[in-house]
Amino acid sequence: MRNSAFGEGPLTKARAKLVNRRTLAEHGRQLGLGKSLVLSRGENCTVAVSAFGAGGCVRSVARRNFSGCGIEAARTFILGIHSGVRTLSAIPILENPKGELQELLQSVSAEAPLIMCLATGPDHDRVFECTVHHAGWNWRGARQEQESGESEAALVALTKLRAEISRNPKTRKRWK
């Protein structure tokens, strides 16, 4: 899909919003895909409709449509769940703190941020404690899914960096 009203960057963000786990999980819930999941004994019914389960199901159905029925069946399925795609008049807001942090840091430094995670707790109740390290700065976040922990740490970093930059614009020069 090409829309001359939007540039490459905003369209890339729109695509990322359409295929991210939260968006696909919501479509999976609307389609009732969670009811069709076979879960292990340790998982409960809330896992079936979690972002991981329902979003993964939507990806699997799209893949199956493509491999079993061809590109048109996959296209029909995808456009059906993303009915607003044909009439995109505004770029959806992307909740992607890791990407936004990467963009902010790339604008001021050649050094890439390092994200590290440590899983703690029993298998059925893991907590992922994640940290973002960059140019002597360290930020921490924790969640029960690794990707969410990384996003939480990036969000903490973004929030603190933006506050620091607004208080002291010379902070940007620290990296250069």
Backbone as CSV, one residue per row, in Angstrom:
resi,resn,N_x,N_y,N_z,CA_x,CA_y,CA_z,C_x,C_y,C_z
1,MET,0.842,-1.173,0.000,0.000,0.000,0.000,0.886,1.236,0.000
2,ARG,0.658,2.132,-0.889,1.399,3.382,-0.944,0.415,4.525,-0.741
3,ASN,0.816,5.465,0.050,0.007,6.646,0.295,0.958,7.827,0.248
4,SER,0.838,8.639,-0.776,1.793,9.719,-0.963,1.710,10.783,0.125
5,ALA,0.688,10.763,0.951,0.556,11.755,2.017,1.537,11.490,3.159
6,PHE,2.090,10.290,3.232,2.972,9.924,4.325,4.332,9.511,3.791
7,GLY,5.374,9.843,4.524,6.732,9.464,4.143,7.070,8.056,4.591
8,GLU,8.260,7.624,4.235,8.728,6.272,4.542,8.748,5.972,6.039
9,GLY,9.277,6.901,6.845,9.369,6.686,8.293,8.012,6.472,8.947
10,PRO,7.043,7.397,8.726,5.721,7.202,9.326,5.020,5.930,8.837
11,LEU,5.193,5.584,7.559,4.571,4.356,7.055,5.191,3.118,7.706
12,THR,6.493,3.152,7.954,7.158,2.042,8.638,6.600,1.899,10.050
13,LYS,6.390,3.024,10.733,5.812,2.976,12.073,4.380,2.457,12.036
14,ALA,3.625,2.842,11.007,2.247,2.352,10.881,2.241,0.835,10.679
15,ARG,3.144,0.341,9.834,3.224,-1.099,9.612,3.585,-1.818,10.908
16,ALA,4.537,-1.263,11.643,4.950,-1.877,12.907,3.772,-1.927,13.880
17,LYS,2.954,-0.900,13.906,1.784,-0.873,14.784,0.797,-1.966,14.380
18,LEU,0.625,-2.181,13.077,-0.336,-3.173,12.605,0.083,-4.606,12.905
19,VAL,1.383,-4.866,12.978,1.831,-6.247,13.176,2.406,-6.494,14.564
20,ASN,2.328,-5.493,15.471,2.904,-5.743,16.791,2.022,-6.679,17.600
21,ARG,2.583,-7.224,18.642,1.933,-8.272,19.426,0.629,-7.809,20.058
22,ARG,0.599,-6.570,20.556,-0.628,-6.084,21.208,-1.783,-5.979,20.226
23,THR,-1.499,-5.417,19.034,-2.539,-5.265,18.017,-3.047,-6.631,17.577
24,LEU,-2.126,-7.551,17.292,-2.536,-8.890,16.857,-3.265,-9.640,17.968
25,ALA,-2.863,-9.425,19.208,-3.551,-10.076,20.327,-4.999,-9.598,20.417
26,GLU,-5.214,-8.312,20.213,-6.576,-7.781,20.249,-7.422,-8.399,19.137
27,HIS,-6.853,-8.519,17.944,-7.576,-9.177,16.849,-7.850,-10.642,17.189
28,GLY,-6.876,-11.306,17.793,-7.058,-12.707,18.201,-8.179,-12.855,19.206
29,ARG,-8.260,-11.929,20.164,-9.357,-11.961,21.147,-10.695,-11.758,20.460
30,GLN,-10.752,-10.781,19.536,-12.001,-10.511,18.818,-12.451,-11.716,17.993
31,LEU,-11.493,-12.450,17.449,-11.810,-13.642,16.653,-12.082,-14.871,17.517
32,GLY,-11.819,-14.777,18.824,-12.031,-15.902,19.729,-10.989,-16.998,19.582
33,LEU,-9.799,-16.654,19.111,-8.765,-17.667,18.885,-8.245,-18.281,20.180
34,GLY,-8.329,-17.549,21.286,-7.838,-18.068,22.563,-8.539,-19.349,22.981
35,LYS,-9.807,-19.487,22.594,-10.583,-20.685,22.948,-10.063,-21.931,22.247
36,SER,-9.333,-21.741,21.158,-8.850,-22.871,20.370,-7.456,-23.337,20.761
37,LEU,-6.813,-22.627,21.681,-5.461,-23.004,22.077,-5.464,-24.198,23.019
38,VAL,-4.543,-25.094,22.816,-4.334,-26.210,23.727,-3.178,-25.812,24.634
39,LEU,-3.453,-25.759,25.935,-2.469,-25.259,26.893,-1.915,-26.376,27.753
40,SER,-0.722,-26.148,28.257,-0.136,-27.124,29.173,-0.821,-27.023,30.529
41,ARG,-0.585,-27.976,31.378,-1.213,-28.036,32.689,-0.897,-26.803,33.537
42,GLY,0.296,-26.249,33.392,0.717,-25.120,34.211,0.127,-23.778,33.795
43,GLU,-0.477,-23.723,32.605,-1.031,-22.460,32.132,-2.511,-22.392,32.460
44,ASN,-3.008,-21.186,32.691,-4.446,-21.054,32.935,-5.098,-20.370,31.749
45,CYS,-6.408,-20.189,31.821,-7.151,-19.669,30.671,-6.769,-18.230,30.322
46,THR,-6.222,-17.479,31.254,-5.835,-16.109,30.905,-4.663,-16.099,29.940
47,VAL,-3.843,-17.132,29.954,-2.720,-17.213,29.024,-3.243,-17.334,27.600
48,ALA,-4.380,-18.009,27.425,-4.931,-18.230,26.093,-5.270,-16.926,25.391
49,VAL,-5.614,-15.914,26.139,-5.967,-14.647,25.516,-4.893,-13.598,25.762
50,SER,-3.746,-14.039,26.233,-2.645,-13.104,26.454,-2.106,-12.625,25.115
51,ALA,-1.295,-11.587,25.185,-0.691,-11.051,23.965,0.136,-12.107,23.262
52,PHE,0.821,-12.934,24.031,1.668,-13.950,23.448,0.836,-14.995,22.707
53,GLY,-0.217,-15.503,23.351,-1.024,-16.567,22.764,-1.880,-16.119,21.603
54,ALA,-2.726,-15.114,21.833,-3.658,-14.685,20.800,-2.933,-14.031,19.625
55,GLY,-1.910,-13.243,19.903,-1.145,-12.614,18.826,-0.435,-13.646,17.976
56,GLY,0.126,-14.661,18.622,0.782,-15.740,17.897,-0.192,-16.523,17.035
57,CYS,-1.424,-16.696,17.536,-2.450,-17.392,16.752,-2.793,-16.629,15.480
58,VAL,-2.922,-15.318,15.581,-3.243,-14.519,14.399,-2.130,-14.657,13.366
59,ARG,-0.875,-14.594,13.811,0.246,-14.776,12.882,0.183,-16.159,12.233
60,SER,-0.125,-17.174,13.036,-0.187,-18.543,12.512,-1.303,-18.702,11.491
61,VAL,-2.463,-18.105,11.757,-3.584,-18.199,10.814,-3.219,-17.502,9.508
62,ALA,-2.594,-16.334,9.594,-2.176,-15.623,8.379,-1.168,-16.453,7.590
63,ARG,-0.198,-17.032,8.303,0.815,-17.875,7.648,0.170,-19.084,6.991
64,ARG,-0.778,-19.697,7.699,-1.455,-20.892,7.181,-2.283,-20.545,5.947
65,ASN,-2.967,-19.399,6.001,-3.726,-18.949,4.830,-2.802,-18.781,3.630
66,PHE,-1.636,-18.185,3.877,-0.697,-17.959,2.791,-0.165,-19.272,2.236
67,SER,0.325,-20.160,3.132,0.943,-21.401,2.648,-0.080,-22.385,2.091
68,GLY,-1.288,-22.381,2.642,-2.287,-23.350,2.188,-3.172,-22.870,1.065
69,CYS,-3.459,-21.585,1.043,-4.445,-21.076,0.087,-3.921,-19.992,-0.840
70,GLY,-2.730,-19.495,-0.572,-2.142,-18.500,-1.467,-2.226,-17.083,-0.942
71,ILE,-1.611,-16.209,-1.700,-1.471,-14.817,-1.292,-2.821,-14.106,-1.171
72,GLU,-3.765,-14.400,-2.046,-5.056,-13.701,-1.991,-5.842,-14.058,-0.732
73,ALA,-5.795,-15.330,-0.304,-6.482,-15.727,0.932,-5.842,-15.042,2.134
74,ALA,-4.519,-14.988,2.155,-3.822,-14.314,3.247,-4.140,-12.828,3.237
75,ARG,-4.145,-12.230,2.055,-4.458,-10.802,1.916,-5.866,-10.505,2.418
76,THR,-6.832,-11.340,2.043,-8.217,-11.158,2.479,-8.314,-11.241,3.999
77,PHE,-7.640,-12.224,4.595,-7.650,-12.371,6.052,-7.039,-11.144,6.726
78,ILE,-5.860,-10.741,6.267,-5.154,-9.622,6.896,-5.928,-8.325,6.735
79,LEU,-6.425,-8.051,5.542,-7.207,-6.825,5.344,-8.529,-6.881,6.099
80,GLY,-9.045,-8.085,6.310,-10.277,-8.225,7.088,-10.088,-7.843,8.547
81,ILE,-8.980,-8.272,9.145,-8.764,-7.923,10.548,-8.264,-6.496,10.705
82,HIS,-7.641,-5.965,9.677,-7.168,-4.573,9.698,-8.036,-3.750,8.748
83,SER,-9.327,-3.723,8.986,-10.253,-3.079,8.059,-9.945,-1.609,7.813
84,GLY,-9.324,-0.923,8.753,-9.019,0.492,8.572,-7.815,0.765,7.695
85,VAL,-7.105,-0.261,7.259,-5.876,-0.052,6.484,-6.157,0.624,5.154
86,ARG,-7.231,0.269,4.520,-7.524,0.834,3.202,-7.826,2.329,3.275
87,THR,-8.248,2.787,4.441,-8.631,4.191,4.584,-7.754,4.893,5.609
88,LEU,-6.471,4.627,5.582,-5.539,5.222,6.525,-5.458,6.728,6.286
89,SER,-5.923,7.496,7.267,-5.884,8.953,7.132,-4.922,9.571,8.130
90,ALA,-4.482,8.784,9.108,-3.518,9.262,10.096,-2.645,8.092,10.505
91,ILE,-1.417,8.367,10.822,-0.498,7.326,11.265,-0.856,6.955,12.697
92,PRO,-1.093,5.656,12.973,-1.403,5.266,14.351,-0.213,5.510,15.269
93,ILE,-0.516,5.796,16.519,0.548,6.024,17.500,1.178,4.682,17.830
94,LEU,2.466,4.622,17.714,3.193,3.384,17.970,3.719,3.401,19.391
95,GLU,3.303,2.421,20.149,3.798,2.285,21.510,5.025,1.384,21.456
96,ASN,6.142,1.997,21.128,7.371,1.253,20.930,8.523,1.975,21.624
97,PRO,8.584,1.886,22.948,9.628,2.615,23.643,11.042,2.201,23.239
98,LYS,11.254,0.932,22.894,12.597,0.501,22.480,12.998,1.206,21.184
99,GLY,12.095,1.271,20.231,12.381,1.945,18.966,12.583,3.440,19.144
100,GLU,11.731,4.048,19.972,11.861,5.488,20.216,13.175,5.804,20.936
101,LEU,13.546,4.955,21.892,14.814,5.155,22.593,15.981,5.034,21.606
102,GLN,15.924,4.035,20.755,16.962,3.836,19.743,17.083,5.079,18.863
103,GLU,15.943,5.629,18.412,15.965,6.827,17.571,16.574,8.012,18.308
104,LEU,16.167,8.216,19.562,16.691,9.329,20.348,18.207,9.202,20.522
105,LEU,18.638,8.020,20.908,20.070,7.833,21.143,20.881,7.908,19.855
106,GLN,20.334,7.419,18.743,21.052,7.501,17.466,21.193,8.947,16.997
107,SER,20.265,9.802,17.430,20.349,11.207,17.019,21.471,11.941,17.740
108,VAL,21.974,11.364,18.826,23.001,12.058,19.606,24.284,11.257,19.807
109,SER,24.303,9.995,19.381,25.470,9.168,19.669,25.608,8.045,18.652
110,ALA,26.829,7.671,18.378,27.082,6.525,17.497,27.005,5.211,18.269
111,GLU,27.043,5.298,19.585,27.008,4.098,20.431,25.571,3.584,20.567
112,ALA,25.396,2.297,20.349,24.071,1.688,20.492,23.804,1.355,21.961
113,PRO,22.543,1.442,22.393,22.239,1.039,23.770,22.346,-0.475,23.910
114,LEU,22.667,-0.919,25.095,22.758,-2.345,25.394,21.613,-2.688,26.342
115,ILE,20.796,-3.670,25.967,19.703,-4.115,26.824,20.042,-5.504,27.325
116,MET,20.024,-5.653,28.653,20.332,-6.941,29.265,19.162,-7.357,30.150
117,CYS,18.866,-8.668,30.154,17.765,-9.186,30.965,18.234,-10.344,31.831
118,LEU,17.660,-10.404,33.008,17.917,-11.493,33.935,16.572,-12.038,34.388
119,ALA,16.338,-13.323,34.158,15.092,-13.956,34.575,15.244,-14.467,36.006
120,THR,14.281,-14.118,36.840,14.294,-14.590,38.223,12.953,-15.231,38.543
121,GLY,12.941,-16.063,39.551,11.709,-16.707,39.981,11.510,-18.058,39.336
122,PRO,10.516,-18.810,39.823,10.232,-20.150,39.278,9.685,-20.072,37.853
123,ASP,9.758,-21.177,37.125,9.322,-21.217,35.726,7.901,-20.704,35.527
124,HIS,7.012,-21.006,36.458,5.611,-20.614,36.288,5.351,-19.162,36.692
125,ASP,6.330,-18.487,37.263,6.132,-17.116,37.722,7.415,-16.305,37.529
126,ARG,7.948,-16.313,36.302,9.196,-15.619,35.997,9.001,-14.106,36.013
127,VAL,10.036,-13.416,36.412,10.104,-11.965,36.302,11.382,-11.647,35.553
128,PHE,11.258,-10.834,34.508,12.415,-10.444,33.714,12.829,-9.044,34.127
129,GLU,13.971,-8.973,34.789,14.533,-7.692,35.209,15.499,-7.262,34.110
130,CYS,15.137,-6.174,33.444,15.922,-5.725,32.296,16.540,-4.359,32.574
131,THR,17.719,-4.169,32.028,18.404,-2.889,32.178,18.866,-2.401,30.811
132,VAL,18.833,-1.081,30.643,19.357,-0.434,29.445,20.608,0.313,29.869
133,HIS,21.688,0.086,29.142,22.965,0.740,29.436,23.379,1.556,28.221
134,HIS,23.767,2.808,28.465,24.250,3.641,27.369,25.085,4.791,27.921
135,ALA,26.302,4.900,27.468,27.195,6.026,27.781,27.234,6.351,29.275
136,GLY,27.318,5.325,30.099,27.396,5.542,31.540,26.052,5.678,32.238
137,TRP,24.985,5.701,31.480,23.641,5.781,32.053,23.115,4.351,32.193
138,ASN,22.279,4.098,33.199,21.656,2.788,33.406,20.209,2.993,33.844
139,TRP,19.309,2.255,33.229,17.886,2.319,33.583,17.361,0.904,33.727
140,ARG,16.364,0.710,34.577,15.865,-0.631,34.906,14.354,-0.721,34.749
141,GLY,13.900,-1.890,34.315,12.478,-2.198,34.247,12.286,-3.684,34.489
142,ALA,11.109,-4.069,34.981,10.837,-5.493,35.241,9.397,-5.817,34.874
143,ARG,9.204,-6.953,34.244,7.882,-7.453,33.877,7.926,-8.976,33.818
144,GLN,6.757,-9.594,33.616,6.691,-11.052,33.578,6.970,-11.638,32.206
145,GLU,7.119,-10.805,31.196,7.531,-11.269,29.876,8.794,-10.501,29.510
146,GLN,9.725,-11.159,28.859,11.003,-10.519,28.547,10.812,-9.282,27.688
147,GLU,10.015,-9.382,26.644,9.805,-8.232,25.763,9.193,-7.059,26.524
148,SER,8.258,-7.348,27.427,7.644,-6.288,28.224,8.653,-5.676,29.186
149,GLY,9.535,-6.501,29.752,10.582,-5.997,30.638,11.535,-5.075,29.901
150,GLU,11.910,-5.466,28.680,12.785,-4.627,27.865,12.090,-3.307,27.532
151,SER,10.811,-3.379,27.175,10.045,-2.167,26.861,9.915,-1.270,28.078
152,GLU,9.705,-1.876,29.249,9.595,-1.099,30.482,10.906,-0.372,30.779
153,ALA,12.023,-1.054,30.645,13.324,-0.425,30.875,13.561,0.702,29.870
154,ALA,13.189,0.471,28.607,13.346,1.514,27.585,12.444,2.703,27.873
155,LEU,11.228,2.447,28.355,10.303,3.527,28.695,10.840,4.362,29.855
156,VAL,11.396,3.696,30.858,12.022,4.411,31.983,13.158,5.286,31.447
157,ALA,13.997,4.715,30.566,15.116,5.464,29.996,14.619,6.667,29.202
158,LEU,13.616,6.449,28.346,13.067,7.543,27.539,12.529,8.663,28.413
159,THR,11.736,8.291,29.404,11.126,9.275,30.287,12.190,10.107,30.991
160,LYS,13.187,9.429,31.533,14.243,10.141,32.269,15.125,10.969,31.338
161,LEU,15.452,10.428,30.164,16.273,11.184,29.221,15.543,12.426,28.715
162,ARG,14.270,12.268,28.362,13.503,13.419,27.886,13.391,14.491,28.963
163,ALA,13.176,14.072,30.207,13.097,15.034,31.315,14.440,15.733,31.488
164,GLU,15.526,14.971,31.427,16.867,15.545,31.576,17.167,16.521,30.446
165,ILE,16.823,16.158,29.224,17.085,17.023,28.069,16.247,18.296,28.151
166,SER,15.003,18.188,28.617,14.177,19.397,28.727,14.684,20.314,29.839
167,ARG,15.227,19.734,30.920,15.798,20.535,32.007,17.131,21.152,31.611
168,ASN,17.920,20.362,30.891,19.269,20.791,30.561,19.601,20.388,29.117
169,PRO,19.303,21.257,28.144,19.547,20.918,26.739,20.998,20.558,26.430
170,LYS,21.931,20.967,27.262,23.335,20.637,27.038,23.606,19.148,27.238
171,THR,22.648,18.434,27.831,22.796,16.989,28.030,23.042,16.290,26.701
172,ARG,22.394,16.764,25.634,22.584,16.165,24.307,24.057,16.217,23.885
173,LYS,24.723,17.313,24.242,26.117,17.487,23.847,27.029,16.505,24.557
174,ARG,26.571,15.973,25.676,27.374,15.018,26.448,27.771,13.812,25.591
175,TRP,26.882,13.413,24.658,27.140,12.235,23.853,28.020,12.528,22.640
176,LYS,28.067,13.758,22.205,28.754,14.066,20.948,30.241,14.229,21.120
